[in-house]
Structure formats: C-alpha cells, structure tokens
Amino acid sequence: MKCTDLAARIGKLTTPHGSFETPSFIPVIHPIKQQISPNFLKSLGFNCIITNAYIAFKQSEYKARKHGIHNIVNFDGPIMTDSGGYQVLEYGSVGVSPSTMAQFEIDIGSDIPIPLDKPTGYGLPYSVAKSYVDETISNIKETVEIIKNSNNNSNNNSTDSNSLSSKGEIWTGTIQGAEHFDLVTYSASVLDKMGFQFFAIGSPVELMESYNFSILAELIKTAKLAIPNKPIHLFGAGHPLTIPLAVALGCDTFDSASYILYAKDNRYMHSHGTLKLDAMSYFPCCCPVCSYYTVKELLNEDPETRITNLAKHNLFVLKQEVSFVKQSIFDGRLWEYVLQKARSHPKLMDAIYTIKNFDYLQNNTPIFKQKAIYLFEPIDQYRPELKNFRNMLINNYRSLYNDAILLYPDQGIRPFYLSSVFKNIIDKYSLSLVCLYNPFFGLIPVEISDIYPASHNVFSKHSTDFEPEDYGEFIKLLNSFLKSNHFKTAYIIADPFMKKLLPALDFPEHMELEIEDFIDTTT
C-alpha cells in the first residue's frame, strides 16, 4: 500500500496479465460488441476491464475457449469476468451450472473470475434472502471443486492443492445478503474460510439507484468488518457521487456500464451528478468531447455518434473522479472531499450521519499527516483524527497537575504555549493544568498542543454559532476528563459557546468553579 486515509488505501492488484493500481473503476464492456474500444479505455488509464463470461459462453463459446478472452475483446491487460450473476438477477436463472461457468472462465484465461452466484437484490424477505445466500455458497463450493481439480491437473508451480487459483488468476468471493446484515456477515465469513483473497459485495445496484446510501454504507461496513484486510469490489458503482463514499468505506475496485448506459439515455455525467443533454446550455468540462462540441452540435449528431462521444465524456468524468479520490487519500483530505460530495444530495448527507460512528474508519487513518485538517461544522467532530485524539486523552493522558484546571477558548494561536496570552495565563493561574477548549476537539492540554492534529488544524470560528447539543462529543469528553483527573478547582474563561454549554456539563460535586468572561482582543 502506498498510503491510506479513512478506510481507503492506494494499493496494487497483480494478475497474470499485469498489475493495476487501486482504487480503480473497472469499465464494463460487452464481450462481442464494443461501442467504446478497449484501446480507448486503456488510453484513459483504465488498466482493467470487466466483461460477461456468460454472454461469451452463449454467443462465442468455441472461439473464446480457443483464443482466450483477451483476444476476443482485444485487450492485453487484466480482465475481470462476470459469470452471469446479473442475468440471474434479471431473469431468475441462466440454465448453466456453476461448474460449467467456472471451467469456462478458467479456459478463457480470466484474470479475475467471478463464480456464478444467486444475487439477493434488495427488498427480499429474510427467508428468501437466506435461501439465495445459501444457494450462492453452494454454487461457490461447486466452483471451488473445479478450481482445485484444474489446479491439480495443471503444470503450474503451486504446491498447494487447496489454492484457489490454477493459473495465477484471482477468484472473487461474492458476498450476498443485501440489507440483511447478519447474512452479509455470514456470507463473507464462509467465503473467507474457503480461502478467497478477493471479495465482491453483491446486490448494491438497487440501493444506489434508489439513493439508499445509508443502507449501502451499512452494507459495505458489515462486509469490511467481516474481512477487514482483504480487497473488496463493489458491483455496479459507476456514479461520480457514489465512488468517493465507497472508497472511503473501504472498497478497492468497482465496476459499471453506467458510462454507456447513461449515454444511451442522453445523460451527461459531471462531478456532482448527471444532467439530461437536452436540458443543458453549456458543457462544464474541458475534455476533448466537450472542447470539440457545443451542446447543440452534439444533440444534432446522429444517435450512434452522439452516444459514443457522450460515453467517452462520461469515461473522462469517471477517470477524473477516481484520480481526485486518490489525490485526496494521498493528501489526507478524503474526509473533506467526501463531505463536499455529500452536499450534492441530501441522501448522501444522510449517509455521512450514518458513517460518523463507524469506528473502523479510524484504523487506516494515519496518526500523523503532512497537512492541517479543516474543520467547518459539527459533523467534523466525528472525523477519525479527532476521535483518536479524544480516545488518547481519555485512555492514556493523566495530568501532572491535580489541584486545578483552566479552560481557555482556542483562538487558533499555534503554538499556544509560546504566545504572550499563555504567559499571562500561567502568571495568573500557576499550578493549573491549562487546556484549550475547541468545539471539535473538546479539550487540548497545552503541554501536548503541539502534536498532530491539535496543532495542525484550521477551524471556522462560526462553528460556535451552533447549539451546544450539536457538540455531543465535546460534552462527553469534558465530563469524562474531569471525572478521571479529580481536579479540586476549575477556572473557566467562558466565551459565548462555553456559556451556552455550561448547563450541559456534569461537574463533580466537590469541584469549585470560578467562571469569568472571555474578552476577545483579536477583533
């Protein structure tokens, strides 16, 4: 891994036909008829594609077995193959056994093959969803036997007859269960025990199409907690708004045919959603398509030309989105970027309030970053860096001063202990633990105020315009800190925020309070 942030990571997947960097959008292409050439996809930086092995089996089985899927689609990089799960979701069955499809995917040289599964979709009763999960597991067991037999019969150098690979391919364990999260956990755990090293979350498309992003977030979290260190693929994620959230929650790859499907519906992708082409007056983009055409000119093209060019534009937008997400990971600003995107749709903002208590996001968030974090509004109190800081104060920090604590409003002075303000404070309140208070952090003891992120943040002073109950983490931390350190006296220099907060604080009965007004001399 190059770097991490939230549950996202920049890494690399290696297959028999080369490696590609993750997070990665994997474009769906038709195995026989491609309106957008694989060479064009590769020229944009899409170094892995996904195609449908079931369609190749039905329409060109002999040729595919003889020449291999890479020659069939004319792509020399890694190819992922779906074995017909989408068709099962649409039509109920495909009339081909899991073992037949597994052997076919091996024969055509798929780099990342997917066993034939039984997608649960969304909205099924629990008993039906469980039967689909059980059927998927049964199908995958049948597939595993084919893989092991092929492994035993091959001339590869593997000495492990139980390896889930016959030619170096990466088999994908498909997790089903949808909104029934205990089934998701069960499905992921069973597949993990089978030995899969790569997983895909099935059945999210209907959630995304109905903008149920909160349930999607819970689905990804449930899978991620069941297999915390394994790479995860998300089926059907091809919208600029979905990609940052999915990556932040821990998805490494995702696929979709959205770029061409939207184009056929005259839908123009942009960074915050889609627009109908005939409702536009200007192109807010500088890609080759948008630089060449005006809206009117593209509308007046013949349908095939319009679809092809609109699909190319959509691919530029998807590539740009993935690149922006990667840069945000690299900069340690994925939280800020995800929140920017979330404000594009209320349902996405609902998802942010769902993920604010996902503690696993703290695991991959670096303890130290090169850049300051930005804090705007109450939701930012839940970002992992601040949760880690508060946990450190509660679990690992003990004051050397037992008699008194002084609470002083954080004015963004860095480093505070070198300021004239601090000198005046310690002259007046000697032998007191001096703590800055900040709506986002809670408390910042001055003696550790130079560590990250206490000294590496920029916050909006208008954040204090919110009501105290909006800052529940502040209240929890201060109450816990006062209780665990047994101070006899608390001196509080109270700004308007603290004055509103005082009634919600639980000061120990033995503690003496001395409160005075804060006078802001910086304005």
Rosetta blueprint (number, residue, H / E / L):
1 M L
2 K L
3 C E
4 T E
5 D E
6 L L
7 A L
8 A E
9 R E
10 I E
11 G E
12 K E
13 L E
14 T E
15 T E
16 P L
17 H L
18 G E
19 S E
20 F E
21 E E
22 T E
23 P L
24 S E
25 F E
26 I E
27 P E
28 V E
29 I E
30 H L
31 P L
32 I L
33 K L
34 Q L
35 Q L
36 I L
37 S L
38 P H
39 N H
40 F H
41 L H
42 K H
43 S H
44 L L
45 G L
46 F L
47 N L
48 C L
49 I E
50 I E
51 T E
52 N E
53 A H
54 Y H
55 I H
56 A H
57 F H
58 K H
59 Q H
60 S H
61 E H
62 Y H
63 K H
64 A H
65 R H
66 K H
67 H H
68 G L
69 I H
70 H H
71 N H
72 I H
73 V H
74 N L
75 F L
76 D L
77 G L
78 P L
79 I E
80 M E
81 T E
82 D E
83 S L
84 G L
85 G H
86 Y H
87 Q H
88 V H
89 L H
90 E H
91 Y H
92 G L
93 S L
94 V L
95 G L
96 V L
97 S L
98 P H
99 S H
100 T H
101 M H
102 A H
103 Q H
104 F H
105 E H
106 I H
107 D H
108 I L
109 G L
110 S L
111 D L
112 I E
113 P E
114 I L
115 P L
116 L L
117 D L
118 K L
119 P L
120 T L
121 G L
122 Y L
123 G L
124 L L
125 P L
126 Y H
127 S H
128 V H
129 A H
130 K H
131 S H
132 Y H
133 V H
134 D H
135 E H
136 T H
137 I H
138 S H
139 N H
140 I H
141 K H
142 E H
143 T H
144 V H
145 E H
146 I H
147 I H
148 K H
149 N H
150 S H
151 N H
152 N H
153 N H
154 S L
155 N L
156 N L
157 N L
158 S L
159 T L
160 D L
161 S L
162 N L
163 S L
164 L L
165 S L
166 S L
167 K L
168 G L
169 E L
170 I L
171 W L
172 T E
173 G E
174 T E
175 I E
176 Q L
177 G L
178 A L
179 E L
180 H L
181 F H
182 D H
183 L H
184 V H
185 T H
186 Y H
187 S H
188 A H
189 S H
190 V H
191 L H
192 D H
193 K H
194 M H
195 G L
196 F L
197 Q L
198 F E
199 F E
200 A E
201 I E
202 G L
203 S L
204 P L
205 V H
206 E H
207 L H
208 M H
209 E H
210 S L
211 Y L
212 N L
213 F H
214 S H
215 I H
216 L H
217 A H
218 E H
219 L H
220 I H
221 K H
222 T H
223 A H
224 K H
225 L H
226 A H
227 I L
228 P L
229 N L
230 K L
231 P L
232 I E
233 H E
234 L E
235 F L
236 G L
237 A L
238 G L
239 H L
240 P L
241 L L
242 T H
243 I H
244 P H
245 L H
246 A H
247 V H
248 A H
249 L L
250 G L
251 C L
252 D L
253 T E
254 F E
255 D E
256 S E
257 A L
258 S H
259 Y H
260 I H
261 L H
262 Y H
263 A H
264 K H
265 D L
266 N L
267 R E
268 Y E
269 M E
270 H E
271 S L
272 H L
273 G E
274 T E
275 L E
276 K E
277 L H
278 D H
279 A H
280 M L
281 S L
282 Y L
283 F L
284 P L
285 C L
286 C L
287 C L
288 P H
289 V H
290 C H
291 S H
292 Y H
293 Y L
294 T L
295 V H
296 K H
297 E H
298 L H
299 L H
300 N L
301 E L
302 D L
303 P H
304 E H
305 T H
306 R H
307 I H
308 T H
309 N H
310 L H
311 A H
312 K H
313 H H
314 N H
315 L H
316 F H
317 V H
318 L H
319 K H
320 Q H
321 E H
322 V H
323 S H
324 F H
325 V H
326 K H
327 Q H
328 S H
329 I H
330 F H
331 D H
332 G L
333 R L
334 L H
335 W H
336 E H
337 Y H
338 V H
339 L H
340 Q H
341 K H
342 A H
343 R L
344 S L
345 H L
346 P H
347 K H
348 L H
349 M H
350 D H
351 A H
352 I H
353 Y H
354 T H
355 I H
356 K L
357 N L
358 F L
359 D H
360 Y H
361 L H
362 Q H
363 N L
364 N L
365 T L
366 P L
367 I L
368 F L
369 K L
370 Q L
371 K L
372 A L
373 I E
374 Y E
375 L E
376 F L
377 E L
378 P H
379 I H
380 D H
381 Q H
382 Y H
383 R L
384 P H
385 E H
386 L H
387 K H
388 N H
389 F H
390 R H
391 N H
392 M H
393 L H
394 I H
395 N H
396 N H
397 Y L
398 R L
399 S L
400 L L
401 Y L
402 N L
403 D L
404 A E
405 I E
406 L E
407 L E
408 Y E
409 P E
410 D L
411 Q L
412 G L
413 I L
414 R L
415 P L
416 F H
417 Y H
418 L H
419 S L
420 S H
421 V H
422 F H
423 K H
424 N H
425 I H
426 I H
427 D H
428 K H
429 Y L
430 S L
431 L L
432 S E
433 L E
434 V E
435 C E
436 L E
437 Y E
438 N E
439 P L
440 F L
441 F L
442 G E
443 L E
444 I E
445 P E
446 V H
447 E H
448 I H
449 S L
450 D L
451 I L
452 Y L
453 P L
454 A L
455 S L
456 H L
457 N E
458 V E
459 F E
460 S L
461 K H
462 H H
463 S H
464 T H
465 D H
466 F L
467 E L
468 P H
469 E H
470 D H
471 Y H
472 G H
473 E H
474 F H
475 I H
476 K H
477 L H
478 L H
479 N H
480 S H
481 F H
482 L H
483 K H
484 S H
485 N H
486 H L
487 F L
488 K L
489 T E
490 A E
491 Y E
492 I E
493 I E
494 A E
495 D L
496 P H
497 F H
498 M H
499 K H
500 K H
501 L H
502 L H
503 P H
504 A H
505 L L
506 D L
507 F L
508 P L
509 E L
510 H L
511 M L
512 E E
513 L E
514 E E
515 I E
516 E E
517 D E
518 F L
519 I L
520 D L
521 T L
522 T L
523 T L
